[in-house]
Amino acid sequence: TRHAVGVASGTDALELSLRACGIGPGDEVVTVSHTAVATVTAVERAGANPVLVDIDPATFTLAPEAFEHALTPRTRAVIVVHLYGQPADLDSISAIARRRGIRVIEDCAQSHGATCSGHKVGSLGDLGAFSFYPTKNLGALGDAGAVVTNDPSLAERIRELRQYGWRSRYISQTTGINSRLDELQAAILRVKLRHLDPENERRRRLAMVYLKELAGSGLRLPVIVPNRTHVFHQFVVRHPRRDVLRDFLRTREIHTLIHYPVPVHLQPAYAGRIKVAGSLRASEEAASSVLSLPLYPELEEEKVSTVIRELQAWSPPA
Ligand SMILES: *Cc1c(COP(=O)(O)O)cnc(C)c1O
């Protein structure tokens, strides 16, 4: 993209992206319930109303038809989350959004370096929001984020908003916040950026081993979609007896995580209050069956083989 503006976190990157588009109170922003809660937090912090829709069960990303059904005259933006490193169906979503004059914001916090029809995620919507929290594919040693865009006026708005709304020093053009990217984190990221592509390649290679060896194991495996490069922020399998499987792996000293155990619309802070559009069955089903297997660039192939061996040996108790 032509512009990248550093900010303090991924949540800020999303909030400021919405605010740069002039989105706030009374406006609706469509996004998914099966995501990191920060996606939704950012919408409310911008003063707008989140509208949560279902995912495509194959890719865990926003279902274009669910988005279309959620549209109202108040819909101003859609936040497309490229979850687990898997690019969402941006072509379909953007086509719907463009027809209706709706802004497309990409949540790229889990998908640094992923591509969609040959284009890097973050470059396809109006704005792309990145987090560089230490656990992400590109991580600093503390909190950090960035907004990328090809639109010079949106970039300018983000620059103002991240520093008290200043256009020139000490003169606030609008009401901004303090969301500067810390310089030490920026210096670290500048070096680590060079390692992103090779590290993603390593993640992909390990993922291919899992995919090949776990075919026929009874686990539902991640899908590879033509024309989209998955960067495997997480390697997420599904099984109806997920909790039993997780306990078994723990006894074999294999550490797994659940991303995420409760969809946003069922979380105590949001349940009953947040607007949902249509059925969220695929999101609820995902929450009850997903399991993230160990996968990171430093992981040794031997360890991957051990995980595979244990998974092949496991069968759910009757
Ligand atoms: C991590 C994450 C965020 C938030 O980023 P922070 O830097 O923690 O504020 C937003 N969306 C998704 C999908 C994330 O994974």
Boltz pocket constraint, residues with backbone or C-beta under 6 A from the ligand:
constraints:
  - pocket:
      binder: B
      contacts: [[A, 8], [A, 9], [A, 10], [A, 11], [A, 12], [A, 35], [A, 36], [A, 38], [A, 39], [A, 81], [A, 107], [A, 109], [A, 110], [A, 130], [A, 131], [A, 132], [A, 133], [A, 143], [A, 144], [A, 145]]
      max_distance: 6.0
